[in-house]
Amino acid sequence: MDMGIAGRWALVCAASKGLGKGCAAALAREGVHLVITARGAEALQATAAELRTMAPGIEVRTVVGDITTPEGRAEALAACPQVDILVNNAGGPPPGDFRQWDRDTWIKALDANMLTPIELIKATVDAMAARGFGRIVNITSGAVKAPIDILGLSNGARTGLTGFVAGLSRQPQLAGRNVTINNLLPGAFDTDRLQTTFKGASAKTGVPVDELATKRRQTIPAQRFGQSDEFGALCAFVCSQHAGYLTGQNLLIDGGAYGGTF
């Protein structure tokens, strides 16, 4: 299927690895020019080189910086001639016990996983509407739909973003101008973050990483972890010309792990 977005420009945040990279790669395959961001220069440049090889006809620009800061956002936006597609993404806050979190800890989580996406949406959405096309995708978490007790910071910040998007996405001046805003909710994907989680749990419990991973896989009906490429493929469709009637939705991609009807 031709997604109909070749030649457009996308800003993909935290795109040097994991799910952000999967989204950038899928958009590159569709002929979308990219501005990709990350804090680590080496990994970001390696990803950019890979994307250029994968899709020789596109332009890939890199911005090294922290997208959760005003300076990082300003640099990323300045590098993009126009933002037709925005993929909001940032690393999730650490797990823990809410009794140990102070105000600064909460503010950091809110800055990264709620306020940063909102600031980037604010900076781009009106120009999208003026041009008559815009696709905004927020990478949140399956924990928005089925909260995880030790991920209170993520549950809170990402749910706040979800509520904001639910209202904004339905404004006629956006939806009526072919601007959509949707959230992608990943379950367990085979990323560095998942491996780091297993290593941390192994260090605390003494259970080997492989054993922890096997037990986790067995809880997923698909009996495997997700791959970043398949996450990216969903992102590319949501960003396509075919998805103009899809907005304000939370799309869960978790191998069937969520057990609810709705």
VEXBA-910167 format. One record per residue: x, y, z of N, C-alpha, C in turn. Coordinates in steps of 0.001 Angstrom, whole numbers. Each point is the difference from the previous one (the first is absolute). Layout:
N
(lumvex (X,Y,Z),(X,Y,Z),(X,Y,Z)),
...
This chain:
262
(lumvex (839,-1195,0),(-839,1195,0),(873,1245,0)),
(lumvex (-296,920,-900),(681,1288,-26),(-627,884,1069)),
(lumvex (801,418,972),(-519,792,1109),(-301,1447,-389)),
(lumvex (511,435,-1152),(-321,1332,-481),(646,1132,763)),
(lumvex (1135,-273,619),(669,1050,786),(1431,262,-470)),
(lumvex (378,-531,-1135),(1345,238,-525),(219,1491,-202)),
(lumvex (1186,460,399),(351,1406,-156),(-378,875,1167)),
(lumvex (-781,-527,924),(-342,791,1186),(1156,-41,997)),
(lumvex (-80,885,998),(1036,93,1032),(-556,-484,1334)),
(lumvex (812,-797,687),(-390,-503,1322),(1074,338,1024)),
(lumvex (-436,370,1180),(871,138,1161),(-272,-1186,900)),
(lumvex (1008,-836,187),(-141,-1202,818),(936,136,1195)),
(lumvex (-570,29,1186),(778,226,1214),(535,-1321,559)),
(lumvex (1162,78,638),(630,-1172,616),(65,-1153,-1000)),
(lumvex (601,271,-1157),(-78,-923,-1133),(1282,-781,-255)),
(lumvex (962,54,889),(1265,-685,-273),(-84,-1501,205)),
(lumvex (-1012,-439,748),(-150,-1431,269),(-1434,-295,410)),
(lumvex (-299,-1285,146),(-1288,-413,534),(-1184,381,-865)),
(lumvex (-1101,340,651),(-1245,270,-716),(82,1260,-849)),
(lumvex (716,1010,470),(175,1207,-797),(727,-291,-1300)),
(lumvex (1020,-825,70),(735,-398,-1205),(-900,-799,-929)),
(lumvex (-819,-884,564),(-922,-775,-817),(-948,900,-776)),
(lumvex (-499,1051,648),(-889,944,-669),(733,772,-1094)),
(lumvex (1211,459,311),(778,742,-992),(286,-869,-1222)),
(lumvex (343,-1268,219),(307,-902,-1104),(-1223,-230,-876)),
(lumvex (-1157,-194,622),(-1221,-236,-771),(-363,1230,-833)),
(lumvex (159,1178,557),(-284,1220,-744),(1011,193,-1121)),
(lumvex (1262,-329,261),(1025,101,-1040),(-351,-875,-1195)),
(lumvex (-473,-1201,265),(-369,-914,-1087),(-1132,567,-852)),
(lumvex (-787,896,584),(-1100,627,-733),(429,1289,-687)),
(lumvex (1287,311,38),(506,1178,-688),(-146,1291,767)),
(lumvex (-163,-92,1323),(-146,1190,838),(1375,519,411)),
(lumvex (224,1297,-152),(1224,633,489),(-78,101,1522)),
(lumvex (1160,-107,651),(-3,-149,1451),(910,986,710)),
(lumvex (-464,473,1136),(843,582,1039),(-111,-928,1188)),
(lumvex (1117,-576,408),(-28,-936,1123),(844,570,1137)),
(lumvex (-457,-251,1212),(680,544,1170),(368,-1115,968)),
(lumvex (1003,268,811),(385,-877,1105),(1078,723,791)),
(lumvex (254,-486,1191),(1039,619,838),(1380,-531,-325)),
(lumvex (90,-1235,-492),(1294,-600,-295),(402,198,-1446)),
(lumvex (1085,727,-222),(410,350,-1363),(403,-1220,-820)),
(lumvex (754,-902,590),(521,-1138,-759),(-1127,-887,-524)),
(lumvex (-918,-368,858),(-1115,-850,-429),(-892,717,-1004)),
(lumvex (-183,1299,193),(-855,764,-912),(599,46,-1400)),
(lumvex (1311,255,-86),(644,63,-1313),(-13,-1362,-679)),
(lumvex (168,-1058,777),(-40,-1348,-566),(-1385,-293,-573)),
(lumvex (-1036,393,711),(-1361,-207,-485),(-259,815,-1255)),
(lumvex (476,1243,-26),(-187,843,-1181),(653,-627,-1226)),
(lumvex (1209,-524,175),(688,-651,-1116),(-787,-1210,-486)),
(lumvex (-536,-752,919),(-801,-1179,-352),(-1254,407,-771)),
(lumvex (-654,1052,432),(-1208,462,-678),(311,515,-1407)),
(lumvex (1105,697,-155),(377,503,-1327),(302,-1136,-961)),
(lumvex (607,-1044,510),(274,-1173,-833),(-1287,-716,-369)),
(lumvex (-904,-80,939),(-1280,-681,-205),(-861,714,-1032)),
(lumvex (32,1338,36),(-859,796,-883),(836,1135,-602)),
(lumvex (766,-288,-1034),(953,978,-538),(-617,1314,-470)),
(lumvex (-1290,-2,-312),(-610,1220,-527),(-456,996,1041)),
(lumvex (116,-331,1268),(-500,907,1028),(1139,785,643)),
(lumvex (-382,1081,656),(956,778,795),(-197,-338,1468)),
(lumvex (1100,-214,693),(-49,-295,1434),(872,1016,726)),
(lumvex (-594,756,881),(730,973,809),(-1,-469,1453)),
(lumvex (1086,256,688),(117,-440,1387),(135,1203,926)),
(lumvex (-602,-131,1163),(119,1016,1046),(329,-720,1296)),
(lumvex (1213,229,486),(423,-589,1266),(-433,929,1128)),
(lumvex (-786,-515,913),(-453,836,1108),(-1115,-675,770)),
(lumvex (-422,665,1041),(-1042,-510,880),(-1326,639,-381)),
(lumvex (-892,-786,-596),(-1267,526,-488),(-892,467,1140)),
(lumvex (305,-377,1229),(-823,418,1136),(351,1394,492)),
(lumvex (990,634,-618),(376,1365,373),(-461,983,-1074)),
(lumvex (-260,1249,363),(-384,992,-1012),(1049,136,-1094)),
(lumvex (1275,-56,378),(1074,133,-988),(-6,-1176,-978)),
(lumvex (-175,-1201,536),(-39,-1182,-856),(-1160,37,-974)),
(lumvex (-1146,445,462),(-1166,98,-881),(205,1063,-1061)),
(lumvex (552,1135,384),(218,1085,-954),(951,-439,-1115)),
(lumvex (1060,-701,346),(962,-465,-1006),(-634,-1014,-943)),
(lumvex (-794,-899,548),(-642,-1019,-834),(-985,643,-967)),
(lumvex (-802,927,489),(-976,659,-860),(678,855,-1069)),
(lumvex (1088,643,357),(715,844,-958),(609,-820,-1129)),
(lumvex (318,-1245,266),(640,-854,-1010),(-995,-530,-1019)),
(lumvex (-1289,99,281),(-1027,-587,-864),(-661,1098,-828)),
(lumvex (111,-47,-1328),(-595,1056,-834),(-1473,221,280)),
(lumvex (-744,-1085,160),(-1378,71,474),(-323,-1360,602)),
(lumvex (-736,11,1070),(-325,-1252,672),(-1373,-464,-476)),
(lumvex (11,-938,-946),(-1244,-607,-463),(-410,-1157,909)),
(lumvex (1019,-672,551),(-202,-1160,859),(843,197,1251)),
(lumvex (-608,-171,1149),(707,118,1274),(-177,-1301,773)),
(lumvex (1121,-618,351),(-36,-1203,827),(636,343,1338)),
(lumvex (-837,139,1006),(472,339,1338),(442,-1268,737)),
(lumvex (1180,68,577),(556,-1166,671),(1054,468,982)),
(lumvex (25,-615,1157),(1040,280,995),(78,-1197,931)),
(lumvex (1166,-252,521),(164,-1115,921),(-900,131,1211)),
(lumvex (-526,-1140,444),(-890,16,1143),(748,179,1305)),
(lumvex (-671,530,1008),(617,175,1318),(235,-1349,674)),
(lumvex (869,-42,992),(323,-1272,643),(-1150,-522,853)),
(lumvex (-10,-1310,242),(-998,-573,908),(349,335,1438)),
(lumvex (-906,-310,899),(290,238,1404),(-1248,108,845)),
(lumvex (198,425,1225),(-1065,170,994),(-299,1490,116)),
(lumvex (-1262,378,-181),(-353,1416,7),(369,682,1314)),
(lumvex (166,-771,1060),(370,583,1293),(1397,609,-31)),
(lumvex (782,-397,-987),(1371,484,-99),(149,1159,-994)),
(lumvex (-1082,397,-653),(95,1021,-1045),(-355,1369,561)),
(lumvex (885,953,-217),(-292,1374,416),(-542,793,-1188)),
(lumvex (-251,1264,242),(-582,848,-1045),(890,61,-1237)),
(lumvex (1305,131,190),(913,97,-1140),(-67,-1253,-875)),
(lumvex (-147,-1158,638),(-109,-1245,-751),(-1260,-4,-855)),
(lumvex (-1098,452,577),(-1253,67,-750),(87,1000,-1150)),
(lumvex (585,1152,267),(103,1028,-1042),(851,-502,-1166)),
(lumvex (1060,-727,302),(851,-546,-1066),(-790,-967,-874)),
(lumvex (-808,-861,628),(-820,-941,-761),(-1043,729,-844)),
(lumvex (-639,1000,584),(-1001,760,-738),(626,766,-1154)),
(lumvex (1170,581,221),(696,713,-1069),(278,-909,-1189)),
(lumvex (484,-1202,277),(407,-900,-1071),(-1184,-622,-723)),
(lumvex (-1000,-450,749),(-1019,-863,-584),(-1382,630,-146)),
(lumvex (-124,1263,407),(-1260,710,-213),(232,1389,-591)),
(lumvex (808,811,682),(127,1394,-414),(826,177,-1267)),
(lumvex (1032,-825,-198),(791,102,-1229),(-838,-305,-1239)),
(lumvex (-754,-1109,-25),(-871,-212,-1159),(-987,1139,-220)),
(lumvex (-562,528,1082),(-958,1097,-145),(675,1230,-600)),
(lumvex (1211,301,435),(720,1158,-553),(289,-183,-1487)),
(lumvex (374,-1205,-396),(287,-247,-1417),(-1286,37,-830)),
(lumvex (-1084,-496,559),(-1283,100,-694),(-377,1470,-173)),
(lumvex (152,776,1063),(-341,1428,-63),(817,723,-1062)),
(lumvex (1249,-407,-149),(895,665,-951),(-281,-365,-1453)),
(lumvex (-752,-1061,-241),(-141,-495,-1376),(-1431,-111,-511)),
(lumvex (-963,-125,891),(-1327,-429,-436),(-730,1059,-820)),
(lumvex (163,1256,295),(-732,1021,-750),(516,119,-1429)),
(lumvex (1308,-142,-180),(555,27,-1359),(-465,-1219,-793)),
(lumvex (-111,-1140,666),(-554,-1185,-674),(-1404,295,-502)),
(lumvex (-825,572,866),(-1377,304,-370),(-61,984,-1167)),
(lumvex (885,992,17),(21,984,-1083),(345,-654,-1336)),
(lumvex (849,-1036,31),(394,-697,-1238),(-1000,-1090,-390)),
(lumvex (-880,-380,917),(-994,-1011,-317),(481,-1426,123)),
(lumvex (1090,-188,734),(490,-1361,264),(882,21,1236)),
(lumvex (-216,-985,862),(861,-157,1167),(-269,-1323,672)),
(lumvex (1066,-640,436),(-126,-1255,727),(885,84,1244)),
(lumvex (-615,-148,1161),(738,0,1260),(-226,-1340,675)),
(lumvex (1099,-647,335),(-49,-1293,681),(798,120,1288)),
(lumvex (-623,-351,1108),(675,-9,1293),(249,-1445,413)),
(lumvex (1256,-339,236),(309,-1328,513),(-151,50,1515)),
(lumvex (-1023,-675,497),(-249,10,1445),(351,-1368,576)),
(lumvex (-980,-743,492),(290,-1298,607),(-1295,-777,204)),
(lumvex (105,-1314,-60),(-1140,-824,351),(-455,228,1422)),
(lumvex (885,553,835),(-346,277,1391),(-1062,1093,119)),
(lumvex (-234,761,-1065),(-1086,977,15),(-1343,-715,90)),
(lumvex (-95,-1154,-643),(-1243,-762,-15),(-86,-987,1157)),
(lumvex (1142,-565,377),(65,-955,1107),(1175,392,889)),
(lumvex (-203,909,940),(1097,529,813),(794,-1083,712)),
(lumvex (1297,252,108),(919,-907,680),(411,664,1304)),
(lumvex (-142,-715,1102),(122,632,1316),(1326,700,224)),
(lumvex (1100,-567,-473),(1305,611,266),(355,1106,-989)),
(lumvex (-899,251,-977),(263,1027,-1004),(-914,1209,198)),
(lumvex (-134,416,1240),(-892,1105,314),(341,1293,-717)),
(lumvex (1283,293,-146),(397,1223,-695),(-458,-34,-1453)),
(lumvex (215,-1120,-647),(-419,-159,-1394),(-1513,-19,-113)),
(lumvex (-658,-755,881),(-1464,-57,-15),(-593,1405,70)),
(lumvex (517,792,922),(-551,1334,214),(273,950,-1143)),
(lumvex (1259,92,-413),(365,964,-1039),(-621,-341,-1345)),
(lumvex (52,-1265,-371),(-509,-389,-1316),(-1532,48,-38)),
(lumvex (-645,-284,1108),(-1451,104,37),(-435,1454,-100)),
(lumvex (787,892,591),(-282,1420,-156),(63,428,-1456)),
(lumvex (1021,-463,-724),(103,305,-1429),(-1185,-578,-762)),
(lumvex (-404,-1208,366),(-1112,-659,-679),(-1287,804,134)),
(lumvex (-256,513,1205),(-1191,817,204),(54,1288,-797)),
(lumvex (1164,619,-49),(164,1233,-779),(-279,-252,-1476)),
(lumvex (585,-1069,-532),(-164,-322,-1415),(-1459,-326,-326)),
(lumvex (-700,-643,926),(-1397,-359,-238),(-841,1230,-317)),
(lumvex (292,1098,682),(-739,1219,-268),(490,742,-1228)),
(lumvex (1317,173,-103),(565,784,-1096),(-285,-627,-1356)),
(lumvex (129,-1313,-89),(-121,-666,-1296),(-1380,150,-618)),
(lumvex (-993,302,825),(-1375,87,-485),(-428,1425,-336)),
(lumvex (906,933,69),(-340,1358,-392),(-234,58,-1515)),
(lumvex (-1139,520,-438),(-287,42,-1441),(1049,748,-815)),
(lumvex (631,1007,602),(1000,755,-749),(1259,-822,-265)),
(lumvex (132,-1149,674),(1105,-909,-281),(-501,-1215,-783)),
(lumvex (-915,-759,578),(-518,-1185,-684),(-638,363,-1333)),
(lumvex (-638,1153,-67),(-624,439,-1245),(983,512,-1025)),
(lumvex (1257,140,396),(1054,444,-921),(1010,-1123,-260)),
(lumvex (-427,-1241,189),(830,-1162,-314),(1233,-83,890)),
(lumvex (-164,420,1241),(1062,-136,1001),(-474,-1014,1038)),
(lumvex (736,-1073,149),(-377,-1041,952),(1038,-111,1110)),
(lumvex (-487,-383,1177),(877,-221,1154),(-408,-1315,637)),
(lumvex (923,-940,34),(-267,-1323,553),(1154,-447,889)),
(lumvex (-297,-957,858),(1005,-557,901),(228,-1470,-319)),
(lumvex (1258,-421,-23),(347,-1406,-147),(458,-525,1355)),
(lumvex (-618,-1089,438),(246,-544,1333),(748,-1330,-112)),
(lumvex (1313,15,108),(750,-1251,-116),(-71,-833,1266)),
(lumvex (-28,-1314,-211),(198,-935,1089),(1480,-305,119)),
(lumvex (341,-1271,171),(1404,-400,172),(668,-169,-1356)),
(lumvex (926,885,-299),(766,-61,-1247),(1464,-290,314)),
(lumvex (631,-684,-913),(1397,-396,188),(909,1194,-260)),
(lumvex (115,864,986),(801,1212,-94),(1027,34,1136)),
(lumvex (904,949,-94),(998,159,1063),(-671,261,1341)),
(lumvex (-1110,733,-15),(-697,308,1259),(-508,-1274,658)),
(lumvex (-545,-908,-793),(-492,-1251,569),(1152,-801,589)),
(lumvex (1115,-50,-716),(1149,-741,503),(550,626,1285)),
(lumvex (-9,1319,58),(449,683,1213),(-913,-331,1177)),
(lumvex (-1299,-81,-275),(-957,-361,1044),(274,-1403,528)),
(lumvex (264,-925,-911),(300,-1376,416),(1297,-57,821)),
(lumvex (992,746,-430),(1278,-5,721),(-171,561,1408)),
(lumvex (-800,1065,109),(-244,571,1320),(-743,-965,899)),
(lumvex (-996,-681,-560),(-758,-974,781),(878,-1182,389)),
(lumvex (886,-384,-897),(906,-1116,288),(949,346,1136)),
(lumvex (496,1229,-21),(917,436,1050),(-672,-8,1372)),
(lumvex (-1297,326,26),(-726,59,1265),(-414,-1379,505)),
(lumvex (-363,-887,-932),(-582,-1283,401),(962,-1175,-85)),
(lumvex (1062,178,-806),(918,-1114,-210),(-459,-973,-1067)),
(lumvex (-1158,252,-590),(-502,-860,-1078),(692,393,-1295)),
(lumvex (510,-964,-755),(694,332,-1255),(-896,757,-982)),
(lumvex (631,859,-791),(-734,814,-971),(-802,-869,-961)),
(lumvex (617,-1059,-504),(-700,-874,-949),(-1260,-610,603)),
(lumvex (79,-363,1269),(-1165,-580,662),(-1112,1028,168)),
(lumvex (377,1224,353),(-992,1064,128),(-662,291,-1344)),
(lumvex (814,16,-1063),(-543,272,-1334),(-961,-1102,-435)),
(lumvex (357,-1234,275),(-865,-1118,-368),(-1335,86,722)),
(lumvex (32,287,1289),(-1235,121,768),(-879,1127,-549)),
(lumvex (628,1103,-377),(-774,1123,-544),(-623,-368,-1345)),
(lumvex (750,-650,-863),(-539,-416,-1288),(-1210,-906,164)),
(lumvex (39,-850,1007),(-1087,-955,210),(-1299,669,430)),
(lumvex (85,1248,446),(-1211,731,377),(-656,685,-1189)),
(lumvex (661,-24,-1149),(-490,672,-1198),(-621,-1038,-935)),
(lumvex (-1263,157,-385),(-615,-982,-886),(796,-263,-1273)),
(lumvex (654,988,-544),(814,-194,-1203),(1261,-806,283)),
(lumvex (321,-172,1286),(1147,-807,435),(1342,548,-491)),
(lumvex (48,1299,-152),(1256,643,-413),(-65,1473,352)),
(lumvex (1159,652,-100),(44,1444,141),(-190,644,-1369)),
(lumvex (-500,1222,5),(-169,725,-1247),(1327,444,-574)),
(lumvex (3,278,-1293),(1176,503,-699),(-234,1451,-424)),
(lumvex (1042,791,56),(-154,1428,-285),(-481,258,-1424)),
(lumvex (351,-879,-942),(-443,198,-1382),(-1518,-110,-125)),
(lumvex (-626,-932,743),(-1445,-128,-108),(-706,1156,709)),
(lumvex (618,523,1042),(-536,1201,632),(78,1166,-994)),
(lumvex (1140,121,-677),(166,1059,-989),(-999,-89,-1135)),
(lumvex (-327,-1228,-416),(-962,-172,-1089),(-1372,554,378)),
(lumvex (-408,-228,1253),(-1267,564,468),(76,1518,17)),
(lumvex (1119,521,463),(189,1452,32),(-120,589,-1405)),
(lumvex (645,-627,-979),(-33,511,-1369),(-1425,32,-541)),
(lumvex (-793,-1028,309),(-1391,10,-467),(-783,1133,651)),
(lumvex (165,163,1307),(-726,1063,704),(383,1371,-557)),
(lumvex (1228,122,-516),(468,1262,-582),(-370,145,-1476)),
(lumvex (-608,-1007,-574),(-219,-18,-1448),(-1210,823,-410)),
(lumvex (-143,174,-1320),(-1167,708,-528),(-1281,-798,204)),
(lumvex (144,-1307,241),(-1170,-861,157),(-616,90,1397)),
(lumvex (683,653,928),(-443,9,1396),(-597,1339,420)),
(lumvex (-512,747,-950),(-551,1312,317),(-1277,-28,824)),
(lumvex (-650,-1169,60),(-1250,-131,761),(244,-650,1357)),
(lumvex (1264,-147,336),(404,-633,1264),(651,1062,874)),
(lumvex (-676,396,1046),(595,1009,881),(-524,-158,1421)),
(lumvex (810,405,963),(-377,-79,1400),(-12,-1408,556)),
(lumvex (738,-910,-651),(-57,-1398,394),(1269,-452,730)),
(lumvex (-178,-1033,824),(1107,-636,709),(136,-1418,-544)),
(lumvex (1025,-218,-801),(165,-1260,-715),(993,-879,747)),
(lumvex (-523,-1065,577),(800,-911,817),(654,-1049,-897)),
(lumvex (1307,-171,139),(727,-1006,-767),(863,-775,995)),
(lumvex (-548,-1145,448),(625,-697,1132),(-62,-1521,-97)),
(lumvex (-268,-526,-1202),(-38,-1443,-152),(-1165,-663,717)),
(lumvex (-1020,781,354),(-1160,-544,686),(107,-35,1505)),
(lumvex (1012,664,559),(228,-84,1454),(-1123,631,810)),
(lumvex (-591,1072,-518),(-1112,630,727),(-1236,-891,-140)),
(lumvex (-605,-333,1110),(-1079,-980,-8),(-1400,554,-55)),
(lumvex (-165,1297,-91),(-1327,589,31),(-717,-40,-1341)),
(lumvex (-1317,188,54),(-803,60,-1231),(205,1321,-723)),
(lumvex (135,1080,764),(170,1326,-597),(1347,592,410)),
